[in-house]
């Protein structure tokens, strides 16, 4: 299993607008904004994102715990993150 | 390939095989849309992962499973970031529970057996009406009727079988420290109280008897003057109290069926409870 991507190395030169999207997000959001955005996610997405990014479980562990296929976990995490990002965008 | 979609998050999380990762990277290099999407999900991923750590309550598990407010007591770990004050405490506590050497074990409980019998009787009376003098508690006890919960919405550790040893599920309630699930068979009621922890066996009344129940240490008691029968046992980090008013061994029959109905590993139970708690404990709106 490869290590998680090194984000800084993988996207040389930053995002499509030429800036650093992470820094831009950090500059415009507060922890409570992120918490609120998480709470607004549909439950299935929120659970998957939290188990992955907060609890730190692997996809197969999440799939086992939730009793869903690993492809479903992957989809929920991705869609959850995409919704979060939209929700956090000013 | 078509657009990478959820392979992008899997790439960030290191969940692809080397061959898959190479293919996705090549696609992203050639697809501006996927490159932009990758930036978006990376930003969201980092935002969640970098939420500040919070202090963890020593009693997190009890409070988590009870759905009560958590009061942070002291820092136990800096590993886990916050989601919300409550949820984060729960999550950080989860890590300790699963991976620690046991220094933060479940709370040891002294089951209030008389109170459990009285609460059972009071709840049955309040819900079903008076179905017999044997159900009337000697003292006034507030029934566990509020807040009422749909049994199907209980957190994973409390998943309640619809039928147990001939008893049908009637309702489920939160009760102090855990849940109270009510069953009925004819005129007889039966309550299952579940709460996280372990039993302080020495604190139980002297007039009960120890026994083994489906491989679990258990303790049986017949209440007086209220006509109730009760059994207490431990099951994988949970304390279960079964109270019934039917003569005979109904409480034992029900208790014997409960463990097999809840054969979910403790770690999985806690993880699912954590996930569920984010909804249960987070303020709405």
Interface residues (C-beta under 8 A of the other chain):
Chain A: X1 X2 X3 X4 X5 X7 X10 X11 X15 X16 X21 X22 X24 X25 X26 X29 X31 X34 X35 X38 X39 X43 X46 X47 X49 X50 X51 X52 X53 X54 X55 X56 X57 X58 X59 X64 X65 X66 X74 X75 X77 X78 X79 X81 X82 X84 X85 X86 X88
Chain B: X5 X6 X7 X8 X9 X10 X11 X12 X13 X14 X15 X16 X17 X18 X21 X25 X32 X35 X36 X37 X38 X39 X40 X41 X42 X43 X44 X45 X46 X47 X48 X49 X50 X51 X52 X80 X81 X82 X83 X84 X87 X88 X91 X94 X95 X268 X271 X272 X274 X275 X276 X278 X279 X282 X283
